[in-house]
Amino acid sequence: MPTYKLAYIREQRQDMIIFPLGPNFGQMAASVQNEELSSLGVRANAAGLQGHAVAVWDAGAGRMGFVGPPQWHGFLSSINFHFVMMNVNRVISW
C-alpha cells in the first residue's frame, strides 16, 4: 500500500497539494513526471484534498526541483525543500 506524506497549504488563494519526492524523480522524463504527478493528484483529490498537486524534490546544492502549474512557479521558486518538509501536515495511502 503506497503511503505519501504531503504539505497541504493555501497560498495565493489556492490550495496546493505538495508532494516531497525523492531526488530520482528529477531524473525521470518529463512525460513520466507528469503522469506520476497526475496520478498523485487524483489520489489526493479522492482522499478529500482540494487543489492541484505539485511534486518537489531536493535537486542538490540547496536547490529544489519542482513540477506544477505554471502560475505557481514564482511561489515554488521562492521556497526550498526544507520549507516543504517543515509544512508536511497530511498522509495519504491507498
Stockholm file with secondary structure:
# STOCKHOLM 1.0

chainA/1-94         MPTYKLAYIREQRQDMIIFPLGPNFGQMAASVQNEELSSLGVRANAAGLQGHAVAVWDAGAGRMGFVGPPQWHGFLSSINFHFVMMNVNRVISW
#=GR chainA/1-94 SS CCEEEEEEEEETTEEEEEEEECGGGGGSCHHHHHHHHHHHHHHHHHTTCCSEEEEEEEEETTEEEEECCGGGHHHHHHSCHHHHHHTCCEEEEC
#=GC SS_cons        CCEEEEEEEEETTEEEEEEEECGGGGGSCHHHHHHHHHHHHHHHHHTTCCSEEEEEEEEETTEEEEECCGGGHHHHHHSCHHHHHHTCCEEEEC
//
